[in-house]
Amino acid sequence: MIVCIAEKPSVARDIADVLGAKKRKEGYIEGNGYQVTWTFGHLCTLKEPHEYTPSWKSWSLSSLPMIPPRFGIKLINDSGIEKQFHIIEKLMQEAEMIINCGDAGQEGELIQRWVMQKAGAKCPVKRLWISSLTEEAIRDGFANLKDQAEFQPLYEAGLSRAIGDWTLGMNATRLYTLKYGQNKQLLSIGRVQTPTLALIVKRQQEIEHFVPKQYWELKTVYRDTVFSAIVRKSDEELAEEAEKEKENPSSKKKIQPDANRGIPQITDEQTGKELLERIRNVDFTVTEVSSKKGTEAPPRLFDLTSLQVECNKKFSYSADMTLQLIQSLYENQVATYPRVDTTFLSDDIYPKCPKILEGLKDYAVYTTTLSGKPLIKSKKVFDNSKVTDHHAIIPTGVQPQGLSDMEKRVFDLIARRFIAVFYPDCKFSTTTVIGEADQIEFKVTGKRNKQRLIPFAEGLKNLMLAYTEVRDREVEAAGEWFFVRKNGNQLSTGIVYNIVKKQLSEIPMLAKRSPHVLRHSFATSMLNNGAELNAVKDLLGHSSLASTSVYTHTTFEELKKVYHAHPRAKKEGGYYGR
């Protein structure tokens, strides 16, 4: 029999299904010449100090440092683990060959090697090395089994890490506990936990010693856009910049004569109020408009760390929670191996990408434009030299089913990021507008011409299709523009503006009749119907919530609802009047 050993029962079942092993027995699955068994993560660990020599059982400074002449392993003291190990041990001692199907990584290699070592396996060992648990990946992996000797350095790296952790943890914990624990407190020292604790302590000290400084910002709204007063850099900021330039001369920028223009930082409320009164009834004049073109490459694919950061930023998931979710996606065959430290793919993945994209059926709106033509192969994505054990986290192309809401969110990030890398660089124009009110300068900066997907209803879609049909029939050279004149040229924004304004003028209750009113109405309607402010921000194409807040206003009817929903309003018969 050929014995296959996986790291988890669920992975063992997937492998057994592909191999045709169907007969379930206690602790393994058998069939078609295979016995597929499993561990529960770590079954073995390094021995405790007293298991090397009895004198190390008692804690004393004289016994330090404790360094065994040869490190040994033992079974973890757990009845379930001991039972499963004895099953594995019997299978391995009778096996003609063992296939290590552990997680394809340093820790996975260590886990299975220790089990085989403890079980006294003597037969030849092969290694299954795969990055996903799809049927195709498993079949391909078994068709290309590798010799265990190829992964000896990986095992030795894992073993060295374990020995290093033991040596530091056991000795330093005893040392600090004996010297500083005062016989009352265990002071645990570890390779990871101690520097992490140091970072937390340092940050806490910064928080405790932070001295807040109040300052005020002077802003104005012009054409539904928030302009902020230009604030002159302080002497401290200039000195800090000069110091940084000395450290890194290559970053030095050519300083313009008026580079440090603007008002001083407003450090007291009274000064701020005086400036506000100064500009309150003064005309705002646009004095300068500049534009700078640029390109933005698609974001890199995810490694585990960047995925954890993104999930924390977007969903407030902890690093551990994200790891659990991506591990679940991996075991559900919809995402590749999660414990990776690269954002690149190897060249052999490129031919598989069209099929993966085809499998992302829920993302057809994004993938349709990519089908039927060669995919972009960027060096920022495909680079063999940047891939070691595994490539970046990507979808497998298997249609997700039965995922939890949290799993769906993580998968969505992975799928969108994978699709994005095959899109061309985004072209945009950064526009800076400077205005002036009573010699006080204000500035706003934003990106234009960035492509944005905008959802709309089926009714509008039908109207647009009907319009394009008439346009293409009536105008001979319509070109690439949606709205055109009779000669096929683009309809100017001014004409569109006037048409919309004319239609809005027929609505008597509107105080303002510019096209921007439509953005206000859209934002308000979205918020009143339960949309999150961040979602509205994305749909409006704003870079910050500050801009979105200008567009959002609550209707009078909604204000009355909120007011009358308050218990005190009902109790006291409150009235909300104009």
N, C-alpha and C positions, 0 to 999 in steps of 0.2 A: 504494500500500500504506500501511496504517496501522502504524506501528512502536510497539510497547509495550516499555518498558524497565523491568525489575524489578531488585531489589537482589541477588537470589540465584537460581541455577538452579532450586532447588526451588519457589520462589514463581512463577517464570516458567512452570514446568510446570503448576501449579494454574490459573494465568490462561489458559494456552493451552488446557487442557481445557475450560474454561467457554466460551471464544470459538470453539471448534471448530477450532482450529489443530492439526493432527495430524502434518504432515510435518516430520520432524526433519532439520535441516541443521546444518552446523558453526557453532556459536555462536548459533543461534537456532532457533525453531520456526515454521513457516509454514502458513497455511491460512485459508480463509474470509475473505480480504481483510486478514489480519493477519500481521505478523512480530513474534514475541515474543522478545526478546533479554534479556540480563542483565548485570549487573556482578558483581564479587566484593567487595562493600563498596566501599571507596575505590579508584578507579582513578587519581585525580589527587590532587595535593597542592600546596602552595605551594612556589615555587622556593626553592632554597638561597641564602644571602647572595652567594656568588661568582657566581651566575648573573645577578645584577643589576649588579654591578660587580666586576672582577677584584681590585680593591684590598681587598675584603672577604674574600678567600680566606685571608689571613694574619690571625692573631689578635693584635690590638694594642689597647691602651686608647685610642689616638688615633683609631681608626675608630669608636668608640662615641659616641652610639647609632647603630645601623644602621636607618634607616627609608626604605625604597624610596619614590620618588615615586608609584609605582603597583604594587600587588602583582600578580604573575602566577602562573599555574598550570602544572604539568607532569605528564606521566605518571610514575607510580611505576616505578622501574627494575626491571622483572620481565618476562621473556620471555612468560609466560602472560598477564599483564595487557596487554602491548603487542599480542599477537595478538588477544585478545578486543576490545580497543579499536578496532582497524582494521576488524574485522567490523561493530561498532556504527557506526563512522564512515561506512562505505559505505552501510549501511541508512538512516541518518539523512539523508544527502545526497540520497538518491533517494526519501525518504518524502513523502507528501502531508500527513501529520499525525503528530505524536508524542504518545503518551500516557505521561506520567510515572507509573509504577507503583511507585516507590520507597516505602520505609517511610514511613508517614504521620507524620513528625516532622521536627524541625529538621535533624537530621543526615542523614536520608533525602533531604530536599529539597536540601541542599547537595551530596551525593554525585552526584545525577543532574544537577543544574544544571551542575556543573563538567564532567561528561562531555559534555553537550549543547553547552556553550560550547567545549570543546576540539575537538569534532567539527565545529564550524561549522554547526550546525543552523539552517536558515532558515525552515522551515515552521511553521505554527501548532502550539502545544503545549497539550494538555489535561492535567488532573491527576486521577488516580484516588485517592480518599481513603476508605479503609476501615479498620475496626478489627479485623476478623477475616478469615480466609482461607477461610471456608466458601463453598460454591457460591452460596448465597443472597446473602451479603454482596458477593461479587464481581459477580454479576449486577446487584444493586442499585446498586453503585458505578459500573459502566459505563453504567447507565441514567441516572445523575445526575453525569456528568463535569463537573468544574469548570474554569474558565479559569485558566491558570497565573498570571495577574496577581493573583489573589486571594491567592496565597501568596508574593508578593514580599517582604513584611515577614518572613516565616519564613526565606526564603533569606538576607536581609540580616542577620538575627540570627545564623544559622549562620556566615555569612561574617565577621561582626564577631568572633565567638568564635574562629574560626580565625586571623584576623589578630592578635587580642589575644594568643593563645597564642604565635604566631610572634614577635611583638615582644618580649614578656616573656622567652620561653624563649631565643631567640637572643642577645639582649643581656645578660641577667642571667647566663646560663651562662658566656659569655665573660668578663664582668666578675669574677665570683666565682672562676672558674678561674685567671685571670691574677693576681688579688690574693691569693688564699688557697690555690690549688692547688699552689704551689711548683714549678710545671713538672713535677709528678709525677702529679697526680690531676685527673681531670675532675670538676668540681662541677656537676652538672646541676640547673638551676632551672626550675620549671614552675608554672603557675597552680594546678594541682591537687596535684601531687606534693609541692611545697614546704610548703604548709600542713599537708598530711597528715603529712609527716615531722616537722613541728614538734609536732603533736599526739602522735605516737609518742614523740618525745624528752621532751616534758613529762611524759607518763605514766611513762616509764622513770625519770625523775628523781624523781618522786613515790614510785615503788616503792623506789628505792635509798635514799631519805631517810626512808622509813617506819620508825617506831619501834614495834614490836609491844608491845602491853600485854596481859598475861594477865589473864583474869577467869574466874570460875566462875559457873555458873547452878545454882540450886536448883530442882529439879522434883520432883513427885510424881505418881503415877498413881492416879486415883480413877475406878472404874467404866469401866476401859479408856480413860480420857481423860487426856492429859497436861496437868497444871496447872503453870504456871510461877510462881515467886515474884515478886510485884510489886516492882520495883526503883525506888527513889527517884531522881529526876533529880539529877545533880550540879550544882554551882554553875556549871560551865562550860556545861552544856547549857541551864540556865535563862538564862544571859547571852546565849547564842547565839539562843535563842528570842526574847528581848527585842529583840535587834538586828534580827532579821527582822521583827518586828512594827513597829519604827520605819520600816523600809524599805517595808513594805506594811501600812499601818494597817487596811485592809479585811479582812485575814485574821485580825485579832485576835479571839480567842475569850474568852468569859466564863469566868474562872477560878473553879472551885469551891473551897470552903475546904479540902477534903481531896484536891485534885487531885494533889498530889505525895506520896502516901502510899507506904508500902512500906519495905523494908530498903535500906540502902546497898549499892552495887555491891560484890560479893565480889571483892576484888583479891588475895587470897592463899588458898592451898589450905587452910591450917589453919583459917581462919575458916569456909570452906565446910564442912569436915568437922565442925566444932563445931555448925554450924547443922543439918547433916544428922542428927547424933546427937541433937540437941535434939528433932527432930520424928519420929524413926524409929519410936517406939512410941506416938505420940500420935494420938488420934482426929482425923480430918479432918471438919470441919463446914462444910457449905454455908451461907454467911451472906447471900448476896445473889444474886438472879437478875433480870436486866433484859433486855428485848427491845426492839429497834428495827426497825420495818418499813421496807422500802425497795424500790426497783425497779432493775433493771439492763437497759439497752438492749442490743440485739445489737451485737456489735463491728462497726466500720466495714469496708467493703470494702477490698481491698488496692490500694495503689499499689505501684510496684516496690520502693521502699525498705522499706515495712512488710512486704512479702512476704519480702524478703531477711533482715530481722531475725527474722521468725517461723521461717523455715527454718533459720537459724543456731541459734536457741534450741531448736527441737525436734529437728533432725536434724544439727546441727553443719556445715551446708553453708556454704561461703564465699559472699560476695556474687557473685563471678564465676560460681561453679558454679550458683547459683540463677538467675542471668540466662541462662545457657546452657540450663538446664532449661525455664524458662518460654518462652524463644525457640523451643525445640523443640516445646513444647505449642502455641504459636501457629502454627508451620509445619505441625503435624499437625491444625490446624483445630479443636482442642478448647478453646482459650482465646483471649481477645482480645489486642490489641496490648499488649506488656509494658512498653515504656519510657514509663510514664505517671507523672505526679506529682500525681494527684488520687484521692480515695477516693469520688468521687461519680459518679452516672449522670445523663445528660441525660433530659429528660422523654420523648423519642421512643423510649427503650429500654423504658419501662414496658409498652407493649402487647405487646412481644416476650417479656417475662419468663415468662408461663405456658408458652409453647412451649419455652423454655430449660429450665424446671423439668421439663417432661414428658420432655425428652431425657435427663435424669439418671436413667436407669433403675436404676442400682446404688444409688441413694439414695432409693428408693421409701418406705422406712420413715420418712423425714423429710419427703418431699414430699406424701405421701398426704393428710395433714391440711390441706394448703394448696389442694388441688384442689377445684374445684366452687364456689369463692367468690372474690370480688374480693381481690386481693393488697393488703396494706398498702402505702401509698405515703407514706413518711416523708420529710420535708424533710432528714433526716440522710443519706438515700440519694440522692434525686432532687432535683437543684438545678442548673439550667442555668448559673447565675452562677458555679458552682465548676468547670465543665468548659470547658477550652480546646480543645486539639487532640484529645484523646482522653479517654474515660471510664475509670473504674476497671477493674481486671482482673477479668473474670468468665468463666464457662464460656460456650461458644457453643451448647450443647445437643446437639452432635455426640457420639455415643457413643465414648469412647476405645477404641482398639484398638492392640495391640502396643506399649504403653508399657513402658519399663523400670521397675524398682522405684522408682528415685529420681524419675522423672517422675510415677509414680502418687502418691507422697507429696505432691508439690507440687500436683498436680491436686486431690487430696483436700482440701487446705487451701482452695483456691480455691472448690471446689464447696460445701463445708460453710459457708464464710463467706457465699457468695451465698444459700444457702437460709436461713441464719439471719436475714438482714435482713428477711425477710417474716414472721417470728414476732413476736408481741407481746412487750413488755418482760417480763422475768422478775421475778416478785414473790418476795421473800424476807424473812426475818426474821433479823436479827443478834442472837444471844443471847450475853450475857456472864454467866458464872458466877464468883462469887468465893467462895472457901473459906478456911478458917483452920485452922492447926495450931499450937498453942502461941503464939498472938498473931502468927504470921507469915502474911501474906495471900498467897493464890495466885489466879491468874486464868486463865481460858481463854475464848476468843471463837470463835464459829463461826456460819456461816449455816445456816438451816433452811429447809425448804419449797422448796428449789430443785429444779426438775424434773430428773430424771436418767433416762437410758435404761439399762435393765438387761437384759443378754442372759440367756436361759434356754433349756433344751432343749425339744424337741418334745413329750416326754412330759409335762412340766409344763404346757405350753400346752393339751394335750388335757384334763388334769385340771381346769384353770381353766375351760375351756369347759364341761365336764360340770358343774362346781360352779355356774356362773352359770345354766345351764339349770335345775337343780334349785332354786336360789335364786329365780329369777324365777317359777317355777311355784308354789313354796310360800309365798313372801312377796309379798303384794299390792303394797306400796309400798316396794320395795327402795331407791329413790332412787339417788344417785350413789356410795354407798359400796360397796366390794367385799365386805367382811365385815359382815354385819348381824345384828341380833337378830330374833326372830320378829315383832316389831312394825314392822320396817323401819328402826329406828334404827341408827346406827353402833355396831358392836361396839367396846367400849372397849379401849384399848391394854393395860390391866391384865388383862382376860380373855384376850386373845391371848397375853400374856406367860405367864400361868399354864398355858394349854393347851400351849404350846411347852415350858415347863419340865417339865410332867407327862410329855410324850412323851420328853424327853431323860433323865428320871430312870430310864427303862427300859434305858439304856445304862450298865452298871456301871463301865466304865473312865473315864468322864468325871468329873473332879474338880469342874468347874463346870457348871451345868445351865441357865444363863440363855440367852436367844436370842442374846446376843453370841458364844456359842461357835460358832454357825453362821457368823458372819463370820470368826472365827479359822480355822475349818476350810476355808472358801472360799479365804481368802488363802493359807493354807499349801498347799492343793492346787494352786492356780494357780502359785505359785512353784516347787513341786516338779516341775511339768510344763513348766517353761521360760519362764513369763511374766515380763516385765520388771516391776520394782518400780513404775515409773511407771504402767504399765498397770493394775496392781492398785490403785494409789492412785486413779486415775480411776474405776474400777469401784466402789470403796468410797465414793467421794464425798468424799475428804479434800482439804483445801487444801494440805497439805504432807506430805512424806515422813516427817516426825517422827511424825505421827499414825499413818501406815500401819505404821511399824516396831513399834508396840505390838501390832498385830493379827497380825503375821507371826511365826511360830515354826516351826522345823524339827522334824519328827518324829524320834524316837529312831532309827528305822530309817534315815532319811535321813542322820543324823549318822554312823551306822556305815558307810554306803556311802561317804561323803566321806572318813572316816578310813581305811578299808581301801583306798581308791583311791590313797592316797599311797604312793610307792615305798618309803619307809622303813618303813611299817607292814608291807608285804609282806616286806621284807628282814629285819626284826628280829622278825617274828611278833608284832606288837603286839596288845594286847587292849583292847577298849573295853567296860568293864563298868559296871553300875549301882552 
